[in-house]
Amino acid sequence: MFSFLRFLKHITLSAWKNATPIQAALITAILLVIIIILIISVVQVIVPFTYIAI
């Protein structure tokens, strides 16, 4: 888990160092959208199982 977070931090910092500001902002926005979709998907999978377990 922490290696994944380190990986995301590395990608974001590399984008800001090696790209123009517009490209870096675009890459960061895309990463944020992917993370939000991932969180929503995980919640949608976990919540039904908690109702079944209760």
Buried (B, 14 or more C-beta within 10 A) or exposed (E): EEEEEEEEEEEBEEBBEEBEEEEBEEBBEEBEEEEEEEEEEEEEEEEEEEEEEE
